[in-house]
C-alpha cells in the first residue's frame, strides 16, 4: 500500500473525527495494516500528522492551480474559484472538524509556512480576477480571501441554505461594494 493511500486514510479519519482520532491503530484499521507497519513508515504521531497534512496542502495547491487555470478572469471567476474550494454535500457537515485540522496547521511551523505560501498564491489568483491594477491586486485578493473565510464561518453558524449559495452570495455582495468603490477611485 502506498504512503499516499495511508495518508489519505489518515485525513479521512481526521476529517471524520478530528486530529486526536488519528492514531496508528485507527488508520491501520482503515487501510488493513497493523499499527506496527505504520510506525515503520512514520516514526511518530507528529510526523504522521504532518505528513498527512502536507499531503492535504499538496492537494489544495493542485486544486488551486487547476481552478486558477480554468476560471474566467473576472470577479465572478474569483467567486467561482472560492465556492469550488468549499466542500459540498456531506463535506459541509464536516466543517467543525475542519477547524480542528486548521488548528494543527497553525500550531506547526512547517504547516503554517505552507499555509502562508498557499494564501499568497490564492490572493494573486483572486486579485488578477478582481482588477487589472497590479498595484492593488494583492490587497484585493487578500481581502477577498478573508471575506471568504468569514463567510464560511457565518454559514457554519447559520446553516442558511447550502454553503455554496450562502458563500457565493456573500462574495458577490462583497465584490459589488468593494469593486464599485475601487472604480470610483
ZAFIBA-749444 format. One record per residue: residue number from 0; x, y, z of N, C-alpha, C, CB in turn. Coordinates in pm, whole numbers. Glycine has a CB too. Layout:
BEGIN
ATOM | NUM | X | Y | Z | X | Y | Z | X | Y | Z | X | Y | Z
...
***
This chain:
BEGIN
ATOM | 0 | 84 | -117 | 0 | 0 | 0 | 0 | 89 | 124 | 0 | -96 | -1 | 122
ATOM | 1 | 52 | 222 | -80 | 134 | 342 | -94 | 121 | 432 | 29 | 93 | 419 | -220
ATOM | 2 | 224 | 512 | 51 | 217 | 612 | 157 | 101 | 707 | 133 | 350 | 691 | 167
ATOM | 3 | 77 | 742 | 6 | -31 | 835 | -27 | -166 | 780 | 17 | -32 | 865 | -177
ATOM | 4 | -190 | 650 | -7 | -317 | 589 | 34 | -330 | 590 | 186 | -327 | 445 | -20
ATOM | 5 | -221 | 566 | 255 | -223 | 569 | 402 | -250 | 711 | 451 | -89 | 516 | 459
ATOM | 6 | -185 | 808 | 392 | -205 | 947 | 434 | -346 | 995 | 402 | -104 | 1039 | 366
ATOM | 7 | -402 | 949 | 290 | -542 | 982 | 258 | -636 | 922 | 362 | -579 | 931 | 117
ATOM | 8 | -606 | 801 | 406 | -688 | 738 | 510 | -675 | 815 | 642 | -646 | 590 | 531
ATOM | 9 | -554 | 861 | 673 | -535 | 941 | 794 | -618 | 1070 | 787 | -386 | 975 | 814
ATOM | 10 | -620 | 1133 | 669 | -701 | 1254 | 653 | -849 | 1222 | 667 | -674 | 1320 | 515
ATOM | 11 | -893 | 1109 | 615 | -1034 | 1071 | 628 | -1071 | 1056 | 775 | -1062 | 938 | 552
ATOM | 12 | -985 | 993 | 852 | -1010 | 980 | 997 | -1012 | 1119 | 1060 | -901 | 890 | 1065
ATOM | 13 | -917 | 1203 | 1021 | -907 | 1337 | 1079 | -1032 | 1420 | 1048 | -783 | 1407 | 1025
ATOM | 14 | -1079 | 1414 | 924 | -1197 | 1491 | 885 | -1321 | 1439 | 957 | -1217 | 1485 | 732
ATOM | 15 | -1329 | 1311 | 969 | -1446 | 1249 | 1033 | -1450 | 1272 | 1184 | -1446 | 1100 | 1005
ATOM | 16 | -1333 | 1263 | 1249 | -1333 | 1259 | 1395 | -1234 | 1353 | 1463 | -1305 | 1123 | 1439
ATOM | 17 | -1160 | 1431 | 1387 | -1065 | 1525 | 1446 | -924 | 1469 | 1453 | -1111 | 1564 | 1583
ATOM | 18 | -825 | 1557 | 1468 | -685 | 1515 | 1470 | -652 | 1416 | 1581 | -597 | 1636 | 1483
ATOM | 19 | -716 | 1429 | 1696 | -685 | 1339 | 1808 | -720 | 1195 | 1775 | -759 | 1383 | 1933
ATOM | 20 | -814 | 1176 | 1683 | -857 | 1040 | 1647 | -757 | 969 | 1557 | -991 | 1046 | 1577
ATOM | 21 | -662 | 1044 | 1501 | -562 | 983 | 1414 | -457 | 915 | 1501 | -497 | 1089 | 1318
ATOM | 22 | -463 | 784 | 1501 | -362 | 703 | 1569 | -315 | 599 | 1469 | -419 | 635 | 1701
ATOM | 23 | -204 | 536 | 1500 | -157 | 429 | 1411 | -261 | 318 | 1404 | -20 | 373 | 1458
ATOM | 24 | -327 | 291 | 1515 | -427 | 184 | 1519 | -551 | 222 | 1437 | -468 | 153 | 1664
ATOM | 25 | -601 | 346 | 1452 | -724 | 384 | 1381 | -701 | 388 | 1230 | -773 | 521 | 1429
ATOM | 26 | -586 | 439 | 1188 | -557 | 443 | 1044 | -527 | 302 | 994 | -438 | 538 | 1015
ATOM | 27 | -460 | 223 | 1075 | -435 | 84 | 1038 | -563 | 9 | 1010 | -357 | 13 | 1148
ATOM | 28 | -666 | 32 | 1093 | -796 | -32 | 1068 | -856 | 15 | 936 | -894 | -1 | 1183
ATOM | 29 | -838 | 142 | 904 | -891 | 198 | 778 | -829 | 131 | 656 | -866 | 350 | 772
ATOM | 30 | -700 | 103 | 664 | -627 | 54 | 547 | -594 | -95 | 552 | -501 | 132 | 531
ATOM | 31 | -627 | -159 | 663 | -600 | -302 | 674 | -455 | -336 | 702 | -642 | -370 | 550
ATOM | 32 | -383 | -247 | 769 | -245 | -272 | 808 | -233 | -263 | 960 | -149 | -172 | 738
ATOM | 33 | -131 | -326 | 1013 | -111 | -318 | 1158 | -50 | -182 | 1193 | -19 | -434 | 1207
ATOM | 34 | -74 | -141 | 1316 | -15 | -16 | 1365 | 138 | -22 | 1355 | -59 | 11 | 1510
ATOM | 35 | 195 | -138 | 1384 | 341 | -153 | 1379 | 395 | -127 | 1238 | 382 | -294 | 1425
ATOM | 36 | 320 | -168 | 1137 | 362 | -143 | 999 | 364 | 6 | 971 | 268 | -215 | 900
ATOM | 37 | 264 | 78 | 1022 | 259 | 222 | 1000 | 372 | 294 | 1073 | 124 | 277 | 1045
ATOM | 38 | 404 | 248 | 1192 | 513 | 308 | 1269 | 645 | 294 | 1195 | 524 | 243 | 1408
ATOM | 39 | 661 | 187 | 1119 | 784 | 169 | 1041 | 796 | 277 | 933 | 787 | 29 | 977
ATOM | 40 | 682 | 324 | 882 | 685 | 426 | 777 | 686 | 568 | 834 | 565 | 410 | 685
ATOM | 41 | 617 | 588 | 945 | 603 | 720 | 1006 | 639 | 704 | 1154 | 457 | 780 | 987
ATOM | 42 | 759 | 741 | 1195 | 810 | 703 | 1327 | 736 | 762 | 1447 | 952 | 742 | 1336
ATOM | 43 | 670 | 877 | 1429 | 597 | 937 | 1541 | 460 | 983 | 1494 | 677 | 1055 | 1603
ATOM | 44 | 372 | 1003 | 1590 | 240 | 1054 | 1555 | 252 | 1194 | 1497 | 147 | 1054 | 1679
ATOM | 45 | 342 | 1275 | 1551 | 361 | 1411 | 1499 | 404 | 1405 | 1352 | 467 | 1487 | 1583
ATOM | 46 | 498 | 1317 | 1320 | 544 | 1303 | 1181 | 431 | 1251 | 1093 | 664 | 1208 | 1173
ATOM | 47 | 350 | 1162 | 1146 | 238 | 1105 | 1072 | 135 | 1214 | 1041 | 172 | 991 | 1153
ATOM | 48 | 97 | 1292 | 1142 | 1 | 1401 | 1121 | 57 | 1504 | 1022 | -33 | 1469 | 1254
ATOM | 49 | 183 | 1540 | 1039 | 244 | 1639 | 950 | 242 | 1587 | 806 | 388 | 1671 | 994
ATOM | 50 | 279 | 1462 | 786 | 280 | 1406 | 651 | 140 | 1407 | 590 | 336 | 1262 | 652
ATOM | 51 | 40 | 1373 | 669 | -98 | 1374 | 618 | -141 | 1515 | 582 | -196 | 1313 | 722
ATOM | 52 | -108 | 1611 | 667 | -147 | 1749 | 640 | -68 | 1809 | 525 | -129 | 1833 | 766
ATOM | 53 | 59 | 1774 | 511 | 135 | 1821 | 395 | 76 | 1765 | 266 | 282 | 1782 | 407
ATOM | 54 | 32 | 1641 | 270 | -36 | 1583 | 152 | -163 | 1662 | 121 | -70 | 1432 | 175
ATOM | 55 | -238 | 1697 | 223 | -359 | 1777 | 202 | -325 | 1913 | 141 | -436 | 1796 | 335
ATOM | 56 | -215 | 1974 | 187 | -171 | 2100 | 127 | -132 | 2080 | -19 | -53 | 2159 | 205
ATOM | 57 | -64 | 1970 | -49 | -31 | 1939 | -190 | -158 | 1933 | -274 | 48 | 1805 | -200
ATOM | 58 | -259 | 1867 | -221 | -385 | 1853 | -295 | -454 | 1988 | -311 | -478 | 1754 | -223
ATOM | 59 | -449 | 2073 | -206 | -509 | 2205 | -217 | -432 | 2292 | -315 | -514 | 2273 | -80
ATOM | 60 | -301 | 2281 | -315 | -220 | 2353 | -415 | -261 | 2312 | -557 | -69 | 2325 | -394
ATOM | 61 | -277 | 2183 | -579 | -315 | 2133 | -711 | -454 | 2182 | -750 | -311 | 1980 | -714
ATOM | 62 | -548 | 2177 | -656 | -684 | 2225 | -684 | -682 | 2375 | -715 | -777 | 2198 | -564
ATOM | 63 | -606 | 2451 | -640 | -597 | 2595 | -663 | -541 | 2624 | -802 | -511 | 2663 | -555
ATOM | 64 | -436 | 2554 | -840 | -378 | 2572 | -974 | -477 | 2534 | -1083 | -248 | 2489 | -988
ATOM | 65 | -548 | 2425 | -1061 | -648 | 2380 | -1159 | -759 | 2484 | -1173 | -707 | 2244 | -1117
ATOM | 66 | -810 | 2534 | -1063 | -917 | 2634 | -1069 | -866 | 2766 | -1126 | -977 | 2658 | -928
ATOM | 67 | -742 | 2803 | -1093 | -684 | 2926 | -1147 | -675 | 2918 | -1299 | -545 | 2951 | -1086
ATOM | 68 | -640 | 2803 | -1351 | -630 | 2785 | -1496 | -767 | 2780 | -1564 | -553 | 2658 | -1527
ATOM | 69 | -868 | 2733 | -1491 | -998 | 2708 | -1553 | -1097 | 2825 | -1542 | -1058 | 2588 | -1492
ATOM | 70 | -1088 | 2903 | -1437 | -1190 | 3005 | -1413 | -1161 | 3132 | -1490 | -1200 | 3037 | -1264
ATOM | 71 | -1267 | 3196 | -1533 | -1251 | 3318 | -1612 | -1187 | 3429 | -1528 | -1387 | 3365 | -1667
ATOM | 72 | -1123 | 3520 | -1598 | -1059 | 3634 | -1533 | -1165 | 3743 | -1519 | -934 | 3686 | -1615
ATOM | 73 | -1236 | 3736 | -1408 | -1342 | 3831 | -1376 | -1376 | 3813 | -1228 | -1469 | 3810 | -1467
ATOM | 74 | -1446 | 3910 | -1170 | -1489 | 3890 | -1031 | -1573 | 3764 | -1013 | -1568 | 4011 | -983
ATOM | 75 | -1657 | 3733 | -1110 | -1737 | 3610 | -1099 | -1647 | 3487 | -1103 | -1841 | 3602 | -1213
ATOM | 76 | -1538 | 3494 | -1179 | -1442 | 3384 | -1179 | -1377 | 3367 | -1044 | -1336 | 3407 | -1285
ATOM | 77 | -1349 | 3478 | -975 | -1293 | 3471 | -840 | -1392 | 3406 | -744 | -1254 | 3612 | -789
ATOM | 78 | -1518 | 3447 | -754 | -1622 | 3387 | -669 | -1632 | 3237 | -698 | -1760 | 3456 | -692
ATOM | 79 | -1634 | 3201 | -824 | -1646 | 3059 | -862 | -1529 | 2977 | -807 | -1653 | 3045 | -1015
ATOM | 80 | -1408 | 3035 | -812 | -1291 | 2964 | -757 | -1313 | 2931 | -610 | -1163 | 3050 | -773
ATOM | 81 | -1353 | 3030 | -533 | -1366 | 3012 | -390 | -1482 | 2920 | -353 | -1384 | 3145 | -322
ATOM | 82 | -1592 | 2934 | -423 | -1706 | 2846 | -396 | -1668 | 2701 | -426 | -1830 | 2888 | -480
ATOM | 83 | -1591 | 2680 | -533 | -1550 | 2545 | -569 | -1455 | 2482 | -467 | -1482 | 2546 | -705
ATOM | 84 | -1391 | 2564 | -385 | -1297 | 2511 | -285 | -1364 | 2465 | -157 | -1194 | 2615 | -252
ATOM | 85 | -1490 | 2503 | -137 | -1559 | 2463 | -15 | -1628 | 2329 | -40 | -1663 | 2571 | 30
ATOM | 86 | -1612 | 2233 | 51 | -1675 | 2102 | 28 | -1828 | 2114 | 25 | -1633 | 2002 | 137
ATOM | 87 | -1888 | 2037 | -62 | -2033 | 2038 | -71 | -2090 | 1905 | -25 | -2079 | 2068 | -216
ATOM | 88 | -2219 | 1900 | -10 | -2285 | 1776 | 33 | -2245 | 1741 | 175 | -2250 | 1661 | -61
ATOM | 89 | -2205 | 1617 | 195 | -2168 | 1572 | 329 | -2047 | 1647 | 384 | -2139 | 1424 | 328
ATOM | 90 | -1960 | 1696 | 296 | -1845 | 1771 | 340 | -1883 | 1897 | 417 | -1760 | 1808 | 223
ATOM | 91 | -2001 | 1951 | 389 | -2048 | 2069 | 461 | -2060 | 2039 | 610 | -2181 | 2117 | 406
ATOM | 92 | -2102 | 1919 | 643 | -2123 | 1886 | 785 | -1991 | 1864 | 857 | -2211 | 1763 | 798
ATOM | 93 | -1881 | 1847 | 786 | -1751 | 1826 | 847 | -1678 | 1957 | 877 | -1665 | 1740 | 756
ATOM | 94 | -1746 | 2070 | 860 | -1679 | 2199 | 873 | -1615 | 2217 | 1010 | -1778 | 2310 | 848
ATOM | 95 | -1683 | 2180 | 1117 | -1628 | 2199 | 1252 | -1501 | 2117 | 1270 | -1732 | 2159 | 1358
ATOM | 96 | -1498 | 1995 | 1218 | -1375 | 1915 | 1226 | -1264 | 1981 | 1146 | -1400 | 1772 | 1176
ATOM | 97 | -1300 | 2046 | 1035 | -1200 | 2116 | 956 | -1132 | 2227 | 1035 | -1264 | 2174 | 831
ATOM | 98 | -1205 | 2290 | 1125 | -1143 | 2393 | 1208 | -1040 | 2331 | 1303 | -1250 | 2468 | 1288
ATOM | 99 | -1069 | 2210 | 1351 | -970 | 2142 | 1436 | -844 | 2108 | 1356 | -1030 | 2013 | 1496
ATOM | 100 | -864 | 2073 | 1231 | -749 | 2044 | 1144 | -669 | 2172 | 1121 | -795 | 1983 | 1008
ATOM | 101 | -740 | 2282 | 1097 | -672 | 2410 | 1079 | -589 | 2445 | 1202 | -775 | 2521 | 1051
ATOM | 102 | -638 | 2412 | 1318 | -562 | 2436 | 1442 | -426 | 2365 | 1435 | -642 | 2386 | 1566
ATOM | 103 | -425 | 2243 | 1382 | -298 | 2170 | 1368 | -205 | 2242 | 1272 | -324 | 2027 | 1319
ATOM | 104 | -259 | 2295 | 1163 | -178 | 2369 | 1066 | -117 | 2494 | 1129 | -262 | 2407 | 943
ATOM | 105 | -191 | 2560 | 1216 | -144 | 2683 | 1277 | -40 | 2655 | 1385 | -261 | 2761 | 1336
ATOM | 106 | -49 | 2542 | 1450 | 46 | 2506 | 1557 | 184 | 2469 | 1505 | -10 | 2391 | 1638
ATOM | 107 | 189 | 2408 | 1388 | 314 | 2352 | 1335 | 379 | 2453 | 1241 | 287 | 2216 | 1261
ATOM | 108 | 504 | 2494 | 1267 | 566 | 2597 | 1183 | 583 | 2555 | 1037 | 701 | 2632 | 1239
ATOM | 109 | 606 | 2428 | 1010 | 618 | 2382 | 871 | 484 | 2394 | 800 | 669 | 2234 | 866
ATOM | 110 | 378 | 2354 | 866 | 245 | 2361 | 806 | 198 | 2507 | 796 | 144 | 2279 | 888
ATOM | 111 | 233 | 2587 | 895 | 197 | 2729 | 893 | 262 | 2797 | 773 | 239 | 2799 | 1025
ATOM | 112 | 389 | 2766 | 747 | 457 | 2823 | 630 | 390 | 2778 | 501 | 606 | 2782 | 630
ATOM | 113 | 348 | 2655 | 498 | 279 | 2602 | 379 | 148 | 2677 | 357 | 252 | 2451 | 394
ATOM | 114 | 75 | 2701 | 464 | -49 | 2778 | 453 | -26 | 2920 | 407 | -122 | 2779 | 585
ATOM | 115 | 80 | 2980 | 456 | 116 | 3117 | 415 | 142 | 3122 | 265 | 239 | 3168 | 493
ATOM | 116 | 221 | 3026 | 215 | 252 | 3023 | 70 | 124 | 3004 | -11 | 353 | 2909 | 38
ATOM | 117 | 35 | 2915 | 34 | -88 | 2892 | -40 | -173 | 3020 | -40 | -167 | 2774 | 22
ATOM | 118 | -179 | 3088 | 74 | -256 | 3212 | 81 | -206 | 3317 | -16 | -253 | 3267 | 221
ATOM | 119 | -74 | 3325 | -32 | -16 | 3420 | -127 | -54 | 3385 | -270 | 136 | 3424 | -113
ATOM | 120 | -50 | 3258 | -304 | -89 | 3213 | -439 | -237 | 3241 | -463 | -58 | 3063 | -459
ATOM | 121 | -319 | 3209 | -363 | -462 | 3233 | -376 | -492 | 3382 | -394 | -537 | 3179 | -254
ATOM | 122 | -428 | 3466 | -313 | -451 | 3610 | -324 | -415 | 3662 | -462 | -370 | 3685 | -217
ATOM | 123 | -307 | 3613 | -519 | -267 | 3656 | -654 | -371 | 3612 | -758 | -128 | 3598 | -690
ATOM | 124 | -418 | 3488 | -746 | -518 | 3437 | -840 | -647 | 3517 | -831 | -545 | 3289 | -814
ATOM | 125 | -687 | 3551 | -710 | -809 | 3629 | -692 | -789 | 3772 | -740 | -853 | 3629 | -545
ATOM | 126 | -676 | 3832 | -702 | -650 | 3971 | -739 | -651 | 3994 | -889 | -518 | 4014 | -684
ATOM | 127 | -594 | 3899 | -964 | -596 | 3911 | -1111 | -738 | 3913 | -1166 | -517 | 3795 | -1176
ATOM | 128 | -829 | 3851 | -1096 | -967 | 3845 | -1140 | -1048 | 3967 | -1095 | -1032 | 3718 | -1087
ATOM | 129 | -997 | 4038 | -998 | -1073 | 4150 | -941 | -1039 | 4284 | -1002 | -1050 | 4156 | -795
ATOM | 130 | -914 | 4301 | -1047 | -874 | 4430 | -1101 | -753 | 4414 | -1193 | -841 | 4529 | -986
ATOM | 131 | -745 | 4496 | -1297 | -625 | 4495 | -1380 | -512 | 4578 | -1317 | -657 | 4549 | -1520
ATOM | 132 | -544 | 4654 | -1212 | -445 | 4740 | -1147 | -351 | 4656 | -1062 | -516 | 4847 | -1060
ATOM | 133 | -229 | 4637 | -1112 | -134 | 4550 | -1042 | -96 | 4604 | -904 | -9 | 4533 | -1126
ATOM | 134 | -114 | 4733 | -881 | -80 | 4791 | -751 | -178 | 4748 | -642 | -78 | 4943 | -761
ATOM | 135 | -299 | 4711 | -679 | -399 | 4674 | -577 | -443 | 4528 | -585 | -520 | 4764 | -589
ATOM | 136 | -392 | 4453 | -681 | -434 | 4313 | -696 | -411 | 4232 | -570 | -361 | 4249 | -812
ATOM | 137 | -291 | 4241 | -514 | -259 | 4159 | -397 | -350 | 4194 | -280 | -112 | 4178 | -358
ATOM | 138 | -370 | 4323 | -256 | -455 | 4367 | -146 | -598 | 4316 | -165 | -453 | 4521 | -134
ATOM | 139 | -654 | 4338 | -283 | -791 | 4293 | -307 | -803 | 4141 | -297 | -838 | 4340 | -445
ATOM | 140 | -703 | 4071 | -346 | -705 | 3925 | -336 | -704 | 3878 | -192 | -587 | 3865 | -411
ATOM | 141 | -619 | 3940 | -108 | -614 | 3903 | 34 | -745 | 3938 | 104 | -498 | 3974 | 105
ATOM | 142 | -801 | 4054 | 70 | -928 | 4093 | 133 | -1040 | 3998 | 93 | -964 | 4236 | 93
ATOM | 143 | -1044 | 3958 | -33 | -1148 | 3865 | -76 | -1130 | 3729 | -8 | -1147 | 3849 | -229
ATOM | 144 | -1006 | 3682 | 3 | -981 | 3555 | 72 | -1028 | 3563 | 218 | -830 | 3518 | 65
ATOM | 145 | -1005 | 3676 | 281 | -1050 | 3696 | 419 | -1202 | 3696 | 426 | -995 | 3826 | 477
ATOM | 146 | -1265 | 3761 | 332 | -1412 | 3762 | 327 | -1466 | 3621 | 309 | -1463 | 3853 | 214
ATOM | 147 | -1399 | 3543 | 225 | -1438 | 3403 | 202 | -1431 | 3323 | 331 | -1349 | 3339 | 94
ATOM | 148 | -1320 | 3340 | 404 | -1306 | 3268 | 531 | -1417 | 3309 | 627 | -1168 | 3293 | 594
ATOM | 149 | -1444 | 3438 | 635 | -1551 | 3486 | 722 | -1687 | 3433 | 681 | -1554 | 3637 | 724
ATOM | 150 | -1713 | 3430 | 551 | -1842 | 3379 | 502 | -1859 | 3232 | 538 | -1853 | 3397 | 349
ATOM | 151 | -1750 | 3156 | 536 | -1759 | 3015 | 575 | -1800 | 3003 | 722 | -1625 | 2944 | 552
ATOM | 152 | -1741 | 3086 | 806 | -1773 | 3080 | 949 | -1918 | 3121 | 972 | -1679 | 3171 | 1029
ATOM | 153 | -1963 | 3229 | 909 | -2102 | 3272 | 929 | -2200 | 3168 | 875 | -2127 | 3407 | 861
ATOM | 154 | -2166 | 3105 | 763 | -2254 | 2997 | 715 | -2258 | 2883 | 817 | -2205 | 2944 | 578
ATOM | 155 | -2143 | 2848 | 873 | -2138 | 2737 | 970 | -2227 | 2764 | 1090 | -1993 | 2713 | 1016
ATOM | 156 | -2238 | 2890 | 1132 | -2327 | 2923 | 1242 | -2473 | 2916 | 1199 | -2295 | 3061 | 1296
ATOM | 157 | -2506 | 2978 | 1087 | -2647 | 2991 | 1049 | -2701 | 2871 | 972 | -2665 | 3115 | 965
ATOM | 158 | -2617 | 2808 | 891 | -2658 | 2696 | 804 | -2781 | 2732 | 720 | -2687 | 2571 | 888
ATOM | 159 | -2789 | 2859 | 679 | -2900 | 2903 | 593 | -2868 | 2866 | 450 | -2924 | 3056 | 606
ATOM | 160 | -2940 | 2768 | 397 | -2917 | 2723 | 261 | -2788 | 2644 | 251 | -2914 | 2840 | 166
ATOM | 161 | -2751 | 2615 | 129 | -2626 | 2541 | 108 | -2508 | 2635 | 130 | -2621 | 2478 | -35
ATOM | 162 | -2396 | 2578 | 163 | -2275 | 2658 | 180 | -2243 | 2733 | 51 | -2156 | 2570 | 222
ATOM | 163 | -2255 | 2664 | -63 | -2220 | 2726 | -191 | -2305 | 2849 | -218 | -2236 | 2625 | -305
ATOM | 164 | -2436 | 2841 | -195 | -2521 | 2956 | -223 | -2495 | 3070 | -124 | -2670 | 2915 | -218
ATOM | 165 | -2480 | 3037 | 2 | -2454 | 3140 | 104 | -2320 | 3209 | 78 | -2456 | 3078 | 245
ATOM | 166 | -2215 | 3131 | 62 | -2081 | 3187 | 44 | -2075 | 3264 | -88 | -1974 | 3076 | 47
ATOM | 167 | -2133 | 3209 | -193 | -2135 | 3278 | -322 | -2205 | 3413 | -313 | -2202 | 3193 | -428
ATOM | 168 | -2318 | 3417 | -244 | -2392 | 3543 | -229 | -2309 | 3645 | -149 | -2529 | 3518 | -159
ATOM | 169 | -2247 | 3600 | -40 | -2164 | 3690 | 41 | -2050 | 3748 | -43 | -2108 | 3614 | 164
ATOM | 170 | -1985 | 3663 | -122 | -1872 | 3709 | -203 | -1917 | 3803 | -315 | -1797 | 3590 | -262
ATOM | 171 | -2031 | 3775 | -375 | -2082 | 3865 | -480 | -2118 | 4001 | -421 | -2205 | 3802 | -550
ATOM | 172 | -2179 | 4000 | -303 | -2211 | 4127 | -236 | -2083 | 4204 | -205 | -2292 | 4102 | -106
ATOM | 173 | -1982 | 4134 | -156 | -1854 | 4197 | -124 | -1795 | 4259 | -251 | -1755 | 4094 | -63
ATOM | 174 | -1795 | 4184 | -360 | -1741 | 4236 | -487 | -1816 | 4360 | -531 | -1748 | 4128 | -597
ATOM | 175 | -1948 | 4357 | -521 | -2028 | 4470 | -565 | -1990 | 4597 | -490 | -2177 | 4441 | -546
ATOM | 176 | -1973 | 4588 | -360 | -1940 | 4705 | -279 | -1794 | 4748 | -298 | -1966 | 4676 | -132
ATOM | 177 | -1703 | 4655 | -282 | -1560 | 4689 | -286 | -1517 | 4733 | -426 | -1476 | 4569 | -239
ATOM | 178 | -1558 | 4661 | -527 | -1514 | 4695 | -662 | -1578 | 4823 | -712 | -1544 | 4581 | -759
ATOM | 179 | -1701 | 4854 | -668 | -1763 | 4981 | -704 | -1684 | 5095 | -643 | -1910 | 4985 | -657
ATOM | 180 | -1640 | 5079 | -520 | -1561 | 5185 | -454 | -1424 | 5200 | -521 | -1542 | 5154 | -303
ATOM | 181 | -1365 | 5086 | -564 | -1236 | 5097 | -629 | -1248 | 5172 | -762 | -1175 | 4957 | -652
ATOM | 182 | -1356 | 5145 | -836 | -1377 | 5213 | -964 | -1396 | 5364 | -945 | -1499 | 5153 | -1038
ATOM | 183 | -1459 | 5402 | -832 | -1481 | 5543 | -803 | -1350 | 5613 | -772 | -1578 | 5560 | -687
ATOM | 184 | -1254 | 5536 | -726 | -1124 | 5594 | -712 | -1066 | 5613 | -580 | -1124 | 5712 | -772
***
